[in-house]
Amino acid sequence: MSMVAALLVSCGTTKTVPITGRQQSLMVSDDQVLSLSFQEYSDYMKTAKASTNSTNTAMVKRVGQNIAKAVESYLTQNGMAEEVKTYSWEFNLVQDNQVNAWCMPGGKIVVYEGLLPVTQDEASLAIVMGHEIAHAVARHSAERLSNAYKEQYGAAALSALLQGAGVSSGWQQLAGLVHQYGGALFTSGFSRKQESEADHIGLIFAAMAGYNPEVAVTFWQRMSSATGGGSNSLFADHPSDATRIEQIQGWLPEAKKYYTPPKTTTKKTTTKKSTTKKKK
């Protein structure tokens, strides 16, 4: 099995995660992941109820678009313009009381209404959405699919790869994995290593988009109070809140290098001098 795993890795592609520079070995292509992801997303949106709060919906879309623009600019400026083409951004706020948000590969982001009382402001929402978008940019779902592919379908996958075949076989196995996990491969359950990486990258993405990264600390303090350490939220299998806050504090100096505070303009007020004419 170790030989099979080694051969599978050798047959895959190596990618570099933006910002952190970590090397990852992927057994699945962007086209495969995106096709399955968009299908899962479409199925979810057919049953989801969109928020009726126009103000909050507009905020989610605005924050998402600001971060997406910053991400695309960063990728383009750093020789990764081709990756920009893989994103088809969409930002939705749905009626659900869970303290939750997620992003599927390709940039399909969903925020639950239950998250907003904890974020409380736009900058804190950007911390969460930056984190979720970071999962997509870092190809974490593809990485999990690759690992599951190697572990559960190693022999069959190796055979298909070595025989040059089996595009259809590979698709069936990938689809089976997604079905088996009920879409969780795309929306939750990332490893702690990936979660920390998404915190790191997301913090910088939020800063690039013009949101103060320092709010991440107070946001996580509120999150810890609201969820009792995150056990009932999307962060259930993630690092502890205390660890998260400590790590974020360590990344703040780096994130601040990407942050430009919004310019404030002050209007000068002028007063007219009143003149009185003396009667002759």
C-alpha positions in Angstrom: 0.0 0.0 0.0 2.9 2.4 0.7 4.3 1.6 -2.8 0.8 2.3 -4.3 0.6 5.6 -2.4 4.1 6.6 -3.6 3.2 5.8 -7.2 0.0 7.7 -7.0 1.8 10.8 -5.7 4.3 10.5 -8.5 1.4 10.4 -11.0 -0.2 13.5 -9.6 0.6 17.2 -9.9 2.4 19.4 -7.4 0.8 22.8 -6.6 2.1 25.7 -4.5 -0.4 27.2 -2.1 -0.5 31.0 -2.5 0.7 33.1 0.5 2.1 30.2 2.5 4.1 28.6 -0.3 3.3 25.1 0.9 3.7 22.3 -1.6 0.7 19.9 -2.1 0.3 16.8 -4.2 -3.0 16.6 -6.1 -4.5 13.6 -7.9 -7.5 15.4 -9.3 -7.7 18.2 -11.8 -9.4 21.6 -11.4 -12.0 20.6 -14.1 -13.0 17.5 -12.2 -13.3 19.2 -8.8 -15.1 22.2 -10.2 -17.7 20.1 -12.1 -18.5 18.1 -9.0 -18.4 21.2 -6.8 -20.8 23.2 -9.0 -23.2 20.2 -9.0 -23.2 19.9 -5.2 -23.7 23.7 -4.9 -26.6 23.7 -7.4 -28.3 20.9 -5.5 -27.9 22.7 -2.2 -29.3 26.0 -3.6 -32.4 24.3 -4.9 -33.4 23.6 -1.3 -31.9 26.6 0.5 -34.0 29.7 1.3 -32.4 33.0 0.4 -32.4 35.6 3.1 -35.1 38.2 2.9 -33.0 40.9 4.6 -31.8 43.0 1.7 -29.3 45.0 3.8 -27.5 42.0 5.1 -27.7 40.3 1.7 -26.1 43.3 0.1 -23.4 43.3 2.7 -22.5 39.7 2.1 -22.2 40.3 -1.6 -20.2 43.5 -1.1 -17.7 41.9 1.2 -17.4 38.8 -1.1 -16.8 40.9 -4.2 -14.2 43.1 -2.4 -12.2 40.0 -1.3 -12.6 38.3 -4.7 -11.3 41.4 -6.5 -8.3 41.5 -4.1 -7.6 37.8 -4.6 -7.7 38.0 -8.4 -5.4 41.0 -8.3 -2.9 39.2 -6.1 -3.0 36.1 -8.3 -2.5 38.1 -11.5 0.3 40.1 -10.1 2.1 36.9 -8.9 2.1 34.9 -12.1 -1.1 33.0 -11.4 -3.5 34.7 -13.8 -4.6 31.3 -15.2 -6.0 30.4 -11.8 -8.3 33.4 -11.9 -10.2 31.8 -14.8 -11.3 28.9 -12.5 -13.4 31.2 -10.3 -17.1 31.8 -10.9 -17.8 33.9 -7.8 -21.2 33.8 -6.2 -22.2 35.1 -2.7 -25.4 34.1 -1.0 -26.9 34.7 2.4 -29.4 32.0 3.4 -32.0 31.5 6.1 -30.4 29.3 8.7 -29.7 29.9 12.3 -26.4 27.9 12.4 -23.2 29.9 13.0 -21.9 28.8 9.7 -20.4 29.7 6.3 -18.7 27.8 3.6 -17.1 28.2 0.2 -17.0 25.5 -2.5 -14.2 25.2 -5.1 -14.7 27.8 -7.8 -15.9 30.5 -5.5 -19.4 29.5 -4.5 -19.8 31.1 -1.0 -22.8 30.7 1.3 -23.2 32.5 4.6 -25.9 31.5 7.1 -27.9 34.3 8.9 -27.0 32.8 12.3 -23.4 33.9 11.7 -24.2 37.7 11.5 -25.0 38.3 15.2 -21.5 37.0 16.0 -19.6 38.9 13.2 -21.6 42.1 14.1 -19.8 44.2 11.5 -18.5 44.1 7.9 -14.8 43.8 8.8 -15.5 40.7 11.0 -17.6 39.2 8.3 -14.6 39.7 5.9 -12.5 37.6 8.3 -14.9 34.7 8.0 -15.4 35.0 4.2 -11.7 35.5 3.7 -11.1 32.2 5.6 -13.7 30.4 3.4 -12.3 31.8 0.2 -8.9 30.8 1.3 -10.0 27.2 1.4 -10.9 27.4 -2.3 -7.8 29.3 -3.4 -5.6 26.8 -1.5 -7.4 23.9 -3.2 -8.1 22.2 0.2 -11.1 20.3 -1.2 -9.0 18.9 -4.1 -6.3 18.0 -1.5 -8.9 16.1 0.6 -10.3 14.4 -2.5 -6.8 13.4 -3.5 -6.0 11.9 -0.1 -9.3 10.0 0.0 -8.8 8.9 -3.6 -5.4 7.5 -2.7 -6.5 5.8 0.5 -9.8 4.3 -0.6 -9.3 3.8 -4.4 -5.5 3.4 -4.6 -5.3 0.2 -6.5 -8.1 1.0 -9.0 -6.9 4.6 -9.4 -3.3 3.4 -10.0 -4.5 0.9 -12.6 -6.6 3.5 -14.4 -3.7 6.0 -14.4 -1.1 3.6 -15.6 -3.3 2.2 -18.4 -4.2 5.8 -19.4 -7.8 5.2 -19.2 -10.0 5.8 -17.4 -11.3 9.2 -17.4 -14.8 7.8 -16.9 -13.6 5.4 -14.2 -11.9 8.3 -12.4 -15.0 10.4 -12.6 -17.1 7.7 -11.2 -14.8 7.2 -8.2 -14.6 10.9 -7.5 -18.4 11.2 -7.7 -18.7 8.2 -5.4 -16.4 9.9 -2.9 -18.5 13.0 -2.9 -21.7 11.1 -2.6 -20.3 9.0 0.3 -19.3 12.0 2.3 -22.5 13.9 1.5 -20.7 16.9 0.1 -18.6 17.3 3.2 -15.5 17.0 1.1 -16.3 20.4 -0.2 -17.9 22.2 2.7 -16.5 21.1 6.0 -14.3 18.8 7.9 -10.9 20.1 6.8 -7.8 19.1 8.7 -6.5 21.3 11.5 -3.5 22.1 9.3 -5.7 23.2 6.5 -7.9 25.3 8.9 -4.9 27.1 10.2 -3.6 27.7 6.7 -7.1 29.1 5.8 -7.0 31.4 8.8 -3.5 32.7 7.8 -4.4 33.2 4.1 -7.9 34.5 4.8 -6.5 37.1 7.2 -4.3 38.5 4.5 -7.1 38.4 1.9 -9.3 40.4 4.2 -6.5 42.9 4.7 -5.9 43.1 0.9 -9.5 43.9 0.5 -9.3 46.9 2.9 -10.6 45.3 6.1 -8.7 45.8 9.3 -7.2 42.4 10.2 -7.0 43.3 13.9 -10.7 42.7 14.2 -10.1 39.0 13.8 -9.0 38.7 17.5 -12.2 40.2 18.9 -14.3 38.3 16.4 -12.8 35.0 17.6 -13.3 36.0 21.2 -17.0 36.5 20.4 -17.1 33.3 18.5 -15.7 31.4 21.5 -18.4 32.9 23.8 -21.2 32.2 21.3 -20.4 28.6 20.5 -18.6 27.4 23.7 -15.4 26.9 21.8 -16.9 26.2 18.4 -18.4 22.8 19.1 -21.7 23.6 17.4 -20.4 25.6 14.4 -18.6 25.0 11.2 -15.4 25.3 13.3 -16.2 22.1 15.2 -13.2 20.1 14.0 -10.9 23.1 13.9 -8.1 24.3 16.2 -9.3 25.5 19.6 -10.3 29.2 19.7 -7.4 30.0 22.1 -4.9 28.4 19.6 -6.6 30.3 16.8 -6.4 33.6 18.5 -2.7 33.0 19.4 -1.9 32.1 15.8 -3.7 35.1 14.4 -1.9 37.4 16.7 1.3 36.0 15.3 0.2 36.6 11.7 -1.1 40.2 12.3 2.3 41.9 11.5 2.3 40.2 8.1 -1.3 40.9 7.4 -0.9 44.6 8.3 1.6 45.0 5.5 -1.3 44.3 3.0 -3.7 46.6 4.8 -4.3 50.2 3.7 -6.8 52.0 6.0 -9.6 53.8 4.1 -8.9 57.4 3.6 -11.1 59.8 5.6 -12.0 63.1 4.1 -12.9 66.1 6.2 -15.0 68.8 4.8 -13.9 72.4 5.5 -16.7 74.6 6.6 -16.6 78.2 5.7 -18.7 81.0 7.3 -19.7 84.1 5.5 -18.8 87.3 7.1 -21.8 89.5 7.6 -21.4 93.1 6.8 -23.6 95.9 8.0 -23.9 99.2 6.3 -24.1 102.2 8.4 -26.8 104.6 7.6 -25.5 108.0 6.7 
